[in-house]
C-alpha cells in the first residue's frame, strides 16, 4: 500500500491558491481513477482506490500547511508503512510554472509543509515538485503562494493536472521516468512533422518564407538601382 499526500490549506478561501496545487493534484487523481468519496480520517480527508495493481490512499491533511506532518505521520503509522511508501505533491517556487520534478529525500528548502513532514516521518519520502514560479522578491513569497492562480495560468495548470493523472499508475508502480514522460506529453506535447518542417525552414534561412520573399524583392530593387544614369535614361525610351 502507498500514501499519496497532497499539500494545501483547508477551506474555500484557499482552494484555488498556488499553495494548494498539491490538493488539486490528488483531487484530479481521485476523480479520474474512480477512488472512493473523500471522508474525514487521520486529521485529514482520505480517498481509497487502486492505481494499476497498487492500493493507494490519497490524503489531504486538514491541519493547515505548517502542521501537515501530524496527519501524514498518523496515517503512515496506522498502516505500518515506511517513509518510502509516501509520495507528497507540493508547490515548488524554484521551478518554472508547469514544470514537474520527482525527488526522494533531501532538505525541505523552507517549505512549511515539508518541514513538518520531515519532523514526523524523516526525509526519506518521495516528493512531486510542482512548479509555480517565483515572484522575484523574497518578501513577496507569502502573498504570492496564498494568491489564486491567475486566469492566464489556467491552461498550463490544467495540462499539468491531466499529465499527473495520466502518469499516476506509473508513479504508483515505481516507474518515475514513465510518470515524468506522461506529464511532459501533456505540458509540452511533441510538435507535428509539418510544424517541425516549417521550423527547420525558418531556422535554416533565419526567416519565414514570406520574409524570404521580401528579402529577395529588396535585393532585386537594389540591383536595379545600381544601373548607371545613362542606362536608366535609355530604359525610359525603350
N, C-alpha and C positions, 0 to 999 in steps of 0.2 A: 504494500500500500504506500501511496505517496500523498503528500500535502502540497497543494499549490496555493500559496498565500498572495493575495492582492493587498497592497498597502494603500491606505487612504484615510480620510476622516469621515465619521458617520454624519448623517443628516443631509437634507436637501440643500442647505446653504453651500455645502462643499461638493455636491455631486458632480459638477462639470468643471471643477478646478484642475489645474495641471498636476497638483499633488495627488489627485485621485485616479491617475491613469492606471494604477495597479488594480483598483476596484473595477475599472472599466474592462480590463483585460480578462479577469476571471468571470465577470458578468457575461462577456461575449462567449467564452468557452462554455459556460453553463447553458446558455441559450442555444448555441449551435450544436451541442453534443448531447442534448437530452438529459441533462442532470436533474436530480430531484429538486423540488422547490426549496428556496432558502428557508432556513429555520435557525432559531437562536441556540447557540451552544458554544462552549469554550470562550466566553466573553466576546463572542463574535457572531457572525452569520455563516452557516455552512451549507453546502450542497454536495451531494454524493453522486458518483457516476463512474463510468469507465471510459478510458481512452485506449482503444485497442484492447490489449489483454490486461492492462493495468487498472487497478481500482484506485481512484483518485478522490480525495476530499478537497474541495475548494473552500477556502477560509478567508473571510473579510473581517479582521479584528474591528470591534466597535469601541475600543478603548481610547480612541484618538491616537494620532500617529506616534507620539513620543512614548506610548506605553504598549505598542504593538507586540512586543516580546512576551508579555504576560499571556496573551491569547495563543500565540504560536507555541510557546513552551507547554502550556496546559494540554493542547491538542496532541503534541508530539509525545508527551509522557503517557497520555491515556492510551494511545495506540502502540506504545513501546517502540517507537521509531527512533532512528538516528538522524542527526543533522543532515546527512547526505540524502535523506528521504524527503527533504523540504526544499521547495523552489519558491523564491519570492519575486514577485513582479513589482517593480517600483520605478518612480520617476528618476531621471538622471540629468542633472544640469550640464554635465560635461560632455554630453552627446548632442549632436545637432537634432532638431526636431524630426521625428520619424525614424531615426536610427535605432537599431536594436542589437544588443550585445549580450552574450551569455558569459557568466563569470562564476567561479567557485572559490570560496574562501576570500581572504584579504580583508582590508580595512573597510570601515563604513563611510569614509570620506565626509563625515559631518552630517550624514543623513539621519535624522532623528529616529525614523522607524527602524533603520538598520542598526543603529546604535543600541536600541532597546532589545532587538532580537539577539545581537551579539551578547548582551548581558545575560540573557536567559538560556540560550542554547549554544553559544560559542559562534565561531565564524565559518565552520566547515559546511555551510549550506550553499545551495545554488542560487544565483540571482539572475533575473532577466532585467537588464538595464534598458529602460525605455526613454529615449532621448526627448527632452522638451526644450532644449536650448538654454542659454543663459542670458539674463537681462543686461549683462555687461558691467554692472556695478554690484559689489558685494552687499551694500546696504539696500539694494532693490530686490534681493532674492526673496525675502519673506512675502512681500506683496505680490511678486511675480508668480510664485508657486501656488498661492492661495487665490489667484485670479482665474476666472473661467477661460477656457481656450477661446481664442478669437474665431470669428466666423471663417476667416480666411484659412484657418488651420484645420477645418473640418474634413477636407478631402484626404490629407495625409494621415490624419488621425483614424479615419475610417479604414483606409488601406492597411494601416498598421494593425488595427484590431482584427481585420479579416485574415491577415497573414499569421497572427498569433493563433487564431482559431484553426487555420489550415494546418499549422505545424504542431498543434497541441499533442496529437498522438505520437509524433516522432519524439517530442520532448519527454513525454512520459516513458517512452521506451528507451531513453538514454541516447537517442540519436540527435545530438546537438547540432551537427552540421545540417542534418535534414530539416531541423526546426528553423535554423537561420535561413536556409535556402527558401523555405516556404514563405517566410516573411519577406525576403528580398524579391520574390516573384510578384508579390502584391505591391510593395512600396516602390520598387524600381524594375518593372517588367522589361524584358528584352525588347528592343525595337524590331519592327518587321524588316525583312530584307530590302523592301522598297525604300524604307526610311534610311536604312544603312547605306544603300547605294547613293541616295541623294546626299547624305552627309559626307560620303567619300568624295563625291564630285566637288562639293563645296570645299573640303579640306585641301584637295589637290590643287585647285585653282585659286583658293583664297577668296572666292566669291561665289555667289549664286549664279545660275545660268543667265538670269536677267541682268545681273551686274556685269557678267562677262560680255554680254552683247553690247551693253552700254559702253564698256571699255573699248571694244572693237570699233564702235562708231566714232568714239573720240579719237582713236588712233588714225582712222581714215580721214577725219577732219583735219588733224594736224598735218598729215601728208599733203593734203590739198593746199593748205596754207603755205607750204614750203615752196610752191611754184614761184618762178621769177615773175616780176611785174609784166614783162613782155609776154610770158606765156598766158598770164591771166587776161591781158588785153586781147591776145589772139583768140582765146577761147570765147570771148564775148561775141565775136563776129562769126563764129562757126555755126 
